[in-house]
């Protein structure tokens, strides 16, 4: 872990600036309360640049040319836009060794300075972070919090799902409609890729469970026959009435059906 360098306080234009972490960067800053009670922060490098060049334009950023935020000499300061300033600092990287797995990796210098100032170890990935002392501690804290608020979280999720059920269904329908062709193409591709394997698995299963499958088929057939018999017994009278009413309303058609039926049953 990089050593945190302390810098002495600086006096400029009647203000005292202290070395501190503001946002994501270390700099000299002076914070005080305004007349209306809001916090007003002055940063030394911006005040030095304004004392030489005038007010900073909207969207402008004062950049340290040697990337040392403690060096606030006017010759070391230049004005940049936010986008160009971000590109300059994002390109600066340092080579570090992971404290967990020993892997060598590159990390943006700005992020490394912030993590070092906060006492965080150098880790190359999320998995290594959770294996580090800080990650283990954060997991334990999260676990204890979840146990303490289990009922509260369950009630919250239940309430949230009840309030957003229709919205979630609508979004699901919209997604499925928008990706219908894509899903069909994916399913066809998946079926083609796994067709031979699925057929082989089906044949193997049928050959090893043949008797069980036949027994289930006979059981289902008997169950359907029993259900049909019970239905006819329960509705016998209502079916007779319905059939009688139909024959009265469709007499000619009923006689034609009877003639055809009798013709098929006459002995030769």
N, C-alpha and C positions, 0 to 999 in steps of 0.2 A: 504494500500500500504506500502511495506517495506521501511524503511528509507535508503537513499543512504549514505553510509559511505565514508567519504573522508579520504585519507591517505596522509601523508607527502611525499615529494619527497625523493628519495634514491640515494646516490652516490655509484657507484661500478666500479672499474677499470677505473676511469677517466671519466665515463659517468654519466649523470643525468637521472634517470628513473622517469617517471610521471605515476600517477595512472589514467588509462583511459580505455575505452571500445575499444577493438581491435577485430574485427570480431563479435563473439558471446560471448566473455568472458571479464571480468574485470581483468586487470593485470597491472604490472609495465612495461612500454615500453619506448623506446627511438627511435625516428624517426629522420632521417636526410637525406640529399641528398648525393648520391654517386658522384664519380668523373665524371660519364657520365650523371648525372642529375636524375637518377632513385631514387625512395624512398627506403631507407634501414631501416628496423626496427629491433631493438634488444629488446628481452624480457628478463627481469631480471632473471626469474627462469631458462630459458634455458642457459643463460650466466653463472649463478652460477653452474649449473650442469656440464657444459663444463669445467669450471675452476678446478673442482675436478676430473672428470672422463674422460675428453677428448672430442673430437668431437662427436656429436649425430649421430648415424647411420641413413641412409636414411629410412624414414617411421617411425622413432621413435618419441615419444611424452613424454615430461616431465610432470609427474603427481604430484600434491600436495597431500600428503598422508592424511592430515587432511581436505582436500577440501577447505582450506583457501588460496586464491591466494595471500594474503598479507604476508603470512608466507613463506619466501623463504630461510629458513635455509637449508643447504645441507642435514641434516638428515630427512627433511620433503619432499625431492624430490626423485622420482624414475622414471626409464625409462619404458615406456610401448609402445606396438604397438597401431596403431590408432584404431583397432577393439576392443582390450581389454579396451582401455581408454574410448571409446564411451559406452561400456557396463557398466563400473563403474558409469559414470555420468547419464546414462539413468535410472539406478535403483534407483537413489536418487530422492525422491518425497516429496512434502510438502502438507499439508492439508490446503485448502483455503475455504473461503466462498464467493460465488458469490455476487458481489455488486449490481446485478439487481434483481435476483429471490431468493437469500438467500440460495441456494443449496450448500451443502458441497461437495467438489470434490478434487481429487488429481491432482497435476501438477508437471512435472519435475522441480526440484529445479533450474537447470541451466536456463530454459526458464523463470521461475518466477523471477529470479534475473535480467535478461535482461529486461523483461517487467516493473519491478519495477523501474529500473534505467531510463527507458524512460517515466515513469509517466503513464503507462497504468493501468487501473483498472483490478481487478481480475474478470474474467467472465468465466462461465462454458461451454458455447457453442456459436455458431455463432449467434443464435437468440438474446441471451443476449448482445453480443457485439454490434449489430446494435441498441439495445435499450439504450446502454450506451452513455454518452456525446461524447466520441470519435467516436463511430459508427455513431451517428446521424450527427456529423460534416462531417465525411468521405462520408456519403451518399449525403449530401447537396453539397459538393464539386464535387462529381462525377456527380450529376444532373446538376449543373451549367456548368460543362465542356461539358457534352453531348449536352446541349442546344446550347452552343457556337460553337460546332464543328459538328452540325447535318448534314449540307450539305456536309462537308468534309468527314464525316464517311460514308454517303450514297454513295458518289462518289467512295470512296475506296472499299466498299463492292461490288458495281456494277462492278467495274474493276476487283476485285479479282474473283468474280463468273464467269465473262466472260473468264478469263485466266484459270480457273480450272474446267470449266464445264465438259470437256471430262474426266479429271482425276477423278472427283467425280462420273460420270456415270460409269466409268470403275471399280472403287472401289465398287460401289453399286452392279454391276453385279457380281463381284467376291465374294462379301459377300453373295449375294442371292444364288449363285451356291454352295458355301461352306456350307451354312446352309439350303439347300433345304429340306433335310429329316427332320431336326429339326423343320422347320417352318410347314411342312405338318403335323407332329405329334402334334405340338402345336395347329394347326387349327382344327384337328380332335378332340382333347381333349376339346377345347373350344366349338366346335359345340355340342359334346355329353353332356357337362355340361349345356349348355343353350338351348338344343333342346326343352324341354317341355315348357320353358318360352316363347321361340320364337313362338311356335305353338299356345300357349294360346293368345299371343299378336296379332298374325295374325287373329285368329278367332274373337277376340274382335273387331279388326279394321274392318274386313269384315262385321260383323253384324251391326256395327254402321255407316258404310259408303257404304252400299250395293248399294243404288240408284246412288250414286256418281261414284262408280266403274263401274257399268253397263253403265252409260252415257259416261264415258271416253272410254270404250271398243267400243261402237257404234260409237263414234266420230273418233276413230282410224281406225275402219273398213271403214267408209265412206271416210276418208282421203286417205287410201290405194287404194280404188276403184277409187277415183277421180284422183289420181296420175297415176294409171295404164291407165285410159281412156285418159288422156292428153298425156301420152307417146305414145300410139298407134296412136293417131291423128297426132302427130308430126312426127312419123316414118312410117306411113302407106305406103307411096310410096317406101321408101327404103326397107321395109320388103317385099313388093310385088316383087321388083326386086331381092332381095336375095333369095326368095322362088322359083322364076322362074329359076334362075341360078342353084339352088340346084336340081330342078326336071330334068333339062336338063343334069346335070352331073350324076345324080343317077336315070335314067329313070326306070330301072327294079324295084328298091326298091320303087320308087314312085307309080308305077302301083300296086305293091303288097299291099301297104298301102291303095290305093284307093279301091281295091277289098275287103279288110277286112272292111273298113269303110262302103262301100255300103251294104255289107252282113249284117251288124248289123242294118242298117236302113230300110231293105226291110220289108214290112208288111207281116205277117203270113197269 
